[in-house]
Amino acid sequence: MDPHVLDLSLDAAALTAALVDIPSVSGREKPLADAVETALRALPHLTVDRYGNNVVARTRLGRAERVVLAGHLDTVPIADNVPSRLDEDGYLWGCGTCDMKSGLAVQLRVAATVPAPNRDLTFVFYDNEEVAAELNGLGHVAEAHPDWLEGDFAVLLEPTDGQVEGGCQGTLRVHLRTTGERAHSARAWMGSNAIHAASPILSRLASYEPRRVVIDGLEYREGLNAVGIEGGVATNVIPDNCTVTVNFRYAPDRTEQEAEQHVREVFADCGVAEFVIDDHTGGALPGLSHPAAAAFMAAVGGRALPKFGWTDVSRFTALGVPAVNYGPGAPLLAHKRDERVLASLINHCEERLCAWLTA
């Protein structure tokens, strides 16, 4: 049998193993995209489109609502952890088991086994999530074919250990530059030390009290932190430049403009000579107030949690589609050499999603 042919009659755990055994490191997803496209085109109830290595399949049943189930095809570089293996304790090991081929397997199983769901469904499989944002396949599809991603509610099957995580934080990274005058360190009074000039920035960060905000019953905690500092020319030179890199993780009730303005205000009187935005991506509101989300929570059970970190639910929010994260992998095991997922939890997530879509 062709190792790149996917058997969608396998249970979700066995299908995860098959997906792991098709390597798909970022930028090299084509064999897996080909296999996913072929498997989906064999299902007569789906319309399948492809853009690059991004595959989108949709039902067209005329239901009152449309739900999007999405996941990325790529993994981080393999670390001697392919092919997959199942241990005696029921854990499936291998690159991508957690992040996020177990989620992809659940999507494929739903696509294969729920031909007449109570809501129209869109299945999205996209490339290059684990690398630079400008390469992200979901972003490319959103730009080229936004109609493919239309929906009333979305579930991103990122690893959440089987818990619903609402929305996501925004993330802003800025470089704060201070300046001075270069001089010989033996005659420091002849110059002005740019590293010393950064002390008000560090002092402001040390005293900063991050905000907590409750949205849809979820408490998001913000954070403003120095994550790097660079300065100095040589050990005998007073430096004339210093850069403090600051990362702001903010609650999704702030817009990108509001987040940037807040950071500028925090450091307004700290002697910053230059404020340079290095990276900025907005957050996503949890969307738990939507009727489809309420039905989803009732089906999967448990208590919704806030998402600390950024995921592609932000892209759906930008398209006007409320979204949550829900998948079988454990986030703390993502990207690790010993990445693994509990096989029974993969099957459980499939059961819960099918129950929601057939109730």
N, C-alpha and C positions, 0 to 999 in steps of 0.2 A: 504493500500500500504506500502511496506517495505520502511522505511524512508531512507535507504541507497541505494535505486534505484534512479538513476538520469534520469530525463526526459529531453532529449536534444531538445525536441520541444518547451520548454519554452523559452521566450525571455531571453536575457543575464542577465537582472536585476533579474528576477524571479529565474533563475538558480543560480545566486550568492547567493540568500537567501537560496536555498536548500543546497548549498555547506557549507555555514556558519553553518547551522543546523546539520552538521556532524562534531563534534569537532575533531580537528586534531592538537593538541598541539605537538610541536617537540618531536619525539620519540614515538608518539602514532598516526601515520598517517595511519595505516593499514586499518581501515574501509573506509576511504576516498579513499585510493589507490585501494581497492577492488571495490568500486563503480565506480571510473573512468575507471578502466580496463574493468569492465563488460559493461559499456556504450560504450566504444570504440570498443570492440570486436563485438558489434552488428552492426557496420558499415562495410559493405562488401568491401569498397574501401580502407580499411586500413589494414596494417600488424601490429600486436601489440606484443610487447615484454615486459617482466617484469624482473627486477633485484632487489630483496628485495622489498622495498616499492616505487620503481621508475618504472614508466610506460612510454614507448616510443611507439608511433604509427607513421607509415609512409605510404605515398602514393608511388606507384611504377609505375609512368606513363611515365617515360623516358623523362621528360622535360629537357630543357637545363640547368636549375638552380634548386637548392634545398634551401628552406628557412626553418629555424628552429624557431618554436615558443615555448618558454619555460617558466615555472613558478613553484614555490615551493608549495607543498601541506600543509606545516606546518604553524602554527601560534604561536605567543607568548602565554603565559598562559592566560586563559579566566579570565575576570574581571567582573563577573556577567553581561556579555554582549552577552550571547547566551541563547535562540534563537534570531534570527534576527527579526527586525521589520521595517516596512516602515512608515515614518511619512507623515503628510499632505503636507509637502514642497517637497516631492519627494526624501528624503534622506533615504537610507537603512542603518540601524544601526546594529552593531554586530562585534564580534571579527573576524578579517580577511576580513571584507568587503573591506577595503582599501588595506591591505597588506596580501595576494594578491588574495583573492578568486574571486574578480571581474575580475582580469586578467585571472584566470583559467577558469571562465565562458566564457569569450570571446574566449579562445582557444578551448573549447569544442564546442561552437556554430559554429566556423569556421570549425572544424573537421566534424560536422554533416551536415552543409549546403553547403559546397563547395567540392563536390566529385570530380570535375574535374578542379582543379586550374590551372592557367597559369604557375605555378612553382610547382615542387614537394615539398611536405610539410612533415616536421617532427615535431611531437608534443611531448614535453618532460614535464613530471610531476614528480617532485623529492621531496625527503624528507630532513628534518634536515638542512634547510638553516638558521634558526634563532639561531642556536647554534654553537658550536665550529667547525672550518673549517674542522677538520679531520672527522667529522660526515656527512659532506655535501654529499647528494645523487648524485648531479650532478658530483661531483668529483669522487665518486665511479664508476659511469657509465663511466666516461671518462677513468678511469684506466682499468676497466674490459671489456668494449665494446666500444672503441673509434669510431668504424665504425657506431654505432648507432647515433652518433652526427655529422656525416659529413654533410657539407653544404657549401653554398656560402655566406650566410648572415643569421644572427639570430636576432630575436626580443625577448627580455626578458620583459615580461609583468608586471614588477615591477611598483609600483605607481609613476606616473609622472604627474598626473592631466591632462592627455590627450595631453601632449607635448612630443616631441621626445627629449630624452637626450642622447647625444653621448658618448660612451665609459664610462670610470670611472677613478677616481684617484687611484694611488697605496697608500698603507699605510704601514709604517714601525714604529714599536714601539721598543725603545731601553732603557735599563737601564744604566745610566752613574754613576759609583761608584767612590767616593772619599774616601780617608782614612786619618786617623790621629793617635793620641796616646791618649789613655784614661788616665784621671787624675781626681782628686777631683776638683770640680768647685771652691772651695775656694783657690785652688792653681793651677789656670789655666795655669800658666807659666810652669808647670811641664808636660803639655801635648800639644796636637795639635788638634784643633777643625776641624773635618771632614765636619761639616755643613758649617763652614766659608770657607772651601776649595772649596765648591761648588759655591761660588759667581762668579768666572769667567764663569762658565757654564750659570748661570742665566743672567749675563751681556751680554754674547754673544747672548743668545736668545732674550733679550730685544732690541738689536740693529740689529738683523737679518732682512734683507729685502727680503721677499719672492718673488720668480720669478713669472711672468705671461708669458704664452706662448700660441700662437694661433695655433690650429691644426684643419684642415678642416673647418676653419672659426669660430671655437669655442675657446673662451678664458678660459683657465684653470688657476686658482690661487692656488699656492702652500701655504703650511703653516708648520712652524716648531715651536712647542710649548711644554713647560713643562706641563705635565698633572698630575704630582704627585711628591711628595718629601717625603722621609722617612729618619729619622736619630734620634739619641738620645737613651740613655740607661736608664737614670733616671734624675730627675731634679737637682741632685747634682753631675752629672758626665759629664766631657767633652767627647763628642762622638768621637769614633774612626772610625765610618763608616757613610756614607750618600749616598743615591741613589736618583738621579733625573731621573724620567721617562719622556722620550721625544717622541712625536708622530710627524712623518713627513708624511704629505699628499702631494703627488707629482704628477705632470702632467704625462700623459701616454707616453710621448716621452722618458722618462727615463726608462732604464731597472732596474731590481731589484739590479743588481750589481752596476750600476751607482748611484742609490739612496743611497745605503749603503756607497759607497765611498764618496759621497758628505757629508753625516752626519759625517763621520769620519774626513773629512777635516775641517768641521766647528769647531769641538771641539778638534782639534789636539794639541793645545797649552793651553788647559784649565785645565791641571792637572788631567785628567781622569785616574784613576788607573785601571779601568776595563770597557770594552764596551761589553754589553751583548744584543744580539738581542732577544727580547721577542716574537715578532710576525712580519711577513712580507708577504705581498701579493701584487703582481704587479698590475699595472693598465691595462687599455684596450684602445687602440686607437679607435676613433669614427667610422671609417670605412665609413664615409659619401661619400667618393669619389667612392665607388662601384656602378655600374649601378643599382643594385637592391635597394640600399639605396636611390638613386636619385628618382627612381620610387615610393618607399615607401613614401618619403617626399612629392612628388607631390600628392599622394593619401590622406595622412592624413592631409596635410596642416600645417599651422603655421610655426614657426621659430625654428630650432633646438637649443638646449641649451646644455652646458656642464654638465656632471654629477659630482656634488661635493659629494664625498663619494665613497664607493666601492660596486659593485654588481657582480653577477656571469657572467656578460658580460666578465669579466677578464678571466674566464675559457674558454669561447669560443675563445677569442683572442689567448690564449695559444694553442688552437687546430687549429689555422689558419683560424678561421671563424670570419670575422668582425661582430660586433653586436652593437645594440642600445637598450636603455630602452624606453618602451612605454606602458603605462597602464592607466586605468581610475581612480585609487585611488589618493588621495592627500597625498604626502609624509609626510606633517606635521601632519597628523592625524594617521599615522601608529603607532601601539603599544599603543594607548591611550585607556582609559576606554570608552571614547565617540567616538570611531572609527566609521566612517560612510563614505558613498560614494554617490554621486548624481546618482540616477538610470538612468537618461537620458544620462549621460556621459558614462555609461557602454554600453548602446545600441549604442551610437555614435561611440565608439571605435570599436565595432563589425562591424558596417557599413563601417567604413573607411578601416579596414583590408580586409573585403570581397571585397570592391571596388578595392583595390590594387591587390588582388589575382584573380580577374575575368576580369580585364580590358583587 
